[in-house]
Amino acid sequence: MRVDVVQGTPFGVAYPLVQSTPSGPSIGSLVAGIASILVSLFVTCLGVGGAQEGWGPTAGGAFTALAVFLGLGAIGLGVFGMRQIRLAGRGVTGRGMAITGIVLGSVGAGFALFSLLLAFVLTAS
């Protein structure tokens, strides 16, 4: 707590310290980015594992859509969270979580699309 003395009086003004709060969209971005990575790994397992039997691209395609939507959500929430942090100034934190969510969402969506393409290539050969 900070106390400033008022000149000419025996009184002072007390300023309580307020803890900074993490940005909600930044946390959501991080969670969606991690989920996108996990679903893209599941796409790889389904796509490559079922490529020889022919059901791999079909099963992987459904989860690819989920991974891409999660990745796009992570990117959108991350950008919104960074804007919220910039406009709020002090008191709102989470810029690192927002950046990490954007990166993980991009990597998860890209890896899911690559895994689906790999499943189609393995089915064709």
C-alpha positions in Angstrom: 0.0 0.0 0.0 1.3 3.4 -0.9 0.5 6.4 1.3 1.0 10.0 0.1 1.0 12.8 2.7 -1.4 15.7 2.1 0.7 18.9 2.5 -0.2 21.0 5.5 -2.3 18.4 7.3 -1.5 15.3 9.4 -3.5 13.2 6.9 -2.5 11.1 4.0 -4.1 9.4 1.0 -3.7 5.6 0.8 -3.5 3.8 -2.5 -4.1 0.0 -2.2 -2.1 -2.1 -4.6 -4.3 -3.8 -7.1 -3.2 -7.1 -8.6 -3.2 -7.4 -12.3 -5.6 -9.9 -13.8 -4.9 -12.2 -16.8 -6.9 -11.6 -20.0 -9.7 -14.0 -20.5 -9.4 -14.2 -24.3 -5.6 -14.8 -23.9 -6.3 -17.8 -21.6 -9.0 -19.0 -24.1 -6.5 -18.7 -27.0 -3.9 -20.8 -25.2 -6.5 -23.5 -24.3 -7.8 -23.6 -27.9 -4.3 -23.7 -29.3 -3.3 -26.6 -27.1 -6.5 -28.4 -28.1 -5.8 -27.8 -31.8 -2.4 -29.4 -31.4 -3.9 -32.4 -29.6 -6.6 -32.9 -32.2 -4.1 -32.6 -35.0 -2.1 -35.4 -33.5 -5.2 -37.5 -33.4 -5.8 -36.7 -37.1 -2.3 -38.0 -37.8 -3.0 -41.2 -35.9 -6.3 -41.8 -37.6 -5.2 -40.8 -41.1 -1.9 -42.7 -41.3 -3.2 -45.7 -39.3 -6.3 -46.2 -41.4 -4.7 -45.2 -44.8 -4.1 -48.9 -45.8 -7.7 -49.9 -45.1 -9.1 -46.8 -46.8 -11.0 -45.2 -43.9 -8.1 -43.0 -42.8 -8.8 -39.9 -44.8 -12.5 -40.0 -44.0 -12.0 -40.3 -40.3 -9.1 -37.9 -40.3 -11.1 -35.4 -42.3 -13.8 -35.0 -39.7 -11.2 -34.3 -37.0 -9.2 -32.0 -39.4 -12.2 -29.7 -39.5 -12.3 -29.6 -35.7 -8.5 -28.9 -35.5 -8.8 -26.1 -38.0 -11.8 -24.5 -36.2 -9.9 -24.7 -32.9 -6.8 -23.2 -34.6 -8.8 -20.3 -36.1 -10.5 -19.7 -32.7 -7.1 -19.6 -31.0 -5.8 -17.1 -33.5 -8.9 -14.9 -33.2 -8.9 -15.0 -29.4 -5.2 -14.3 -29.3 -5.5 -11.2 -31.5 -8.5 -10.0 -29.4 -6.6 -10.7 -26.2 -3.6 -8.7 -27.3 -5.8 -5.8 -28.4 -7.5 -5.9 -25.0 -4.2 -5.9 -23.2 -2.8 -3.0 -25.3 -5.9 -0.9 -24.7 -6.2 -1.6 -21.0 -2.7 -0.6 -20.2 -1.7 -1.7 -16.7 -3.9 -4.1 -14.8 -4.4 -6.7 -17.6 -1.7 -9.3 -18.4 -1.4 -12.3 -20.6 0.4 -11.1 -23.7 2.6 -14.2 -23.7 -0.4 -16.5 -23.4 -2.0 -14.7 -26.4 1.1 -15.1 -28.5 1.5 -18.7 -27.6 -2.2 -19.4 -28.4 -1.8 -17.8 -31.8 1.3 -19.9 -32.6 -0.1 -23.1 -31.3 -3.4 -22.5 -33.2 -1.5 -21.9 -36.4 0.7 -24.9 -36.0 -2.2 -27.1 -35.0 -4.3 -26.2 -38.0 -1.4 -26.5 -40.4 -0.3 -29.8 -39.0 -3.9 -31.2 -39.2 -4.1 -30.2 -42.9 -0.7 -31.7 -43.6 -1.7 -34.9 -41.9 -4.9 -35.2 -43.9 -2.9 -34.6 -47.1 -0.5 -37.3 -46.0 -3.4 -39.7 -45.4 -4.7 -39.1 -48.9 -1.3 -39.7 -50.4 -0.8 -42.9 -48.5 -4.3 -44.2 -49.5 -3.6 -43.4 -53.2 -0.3 -45.4 -53.2 
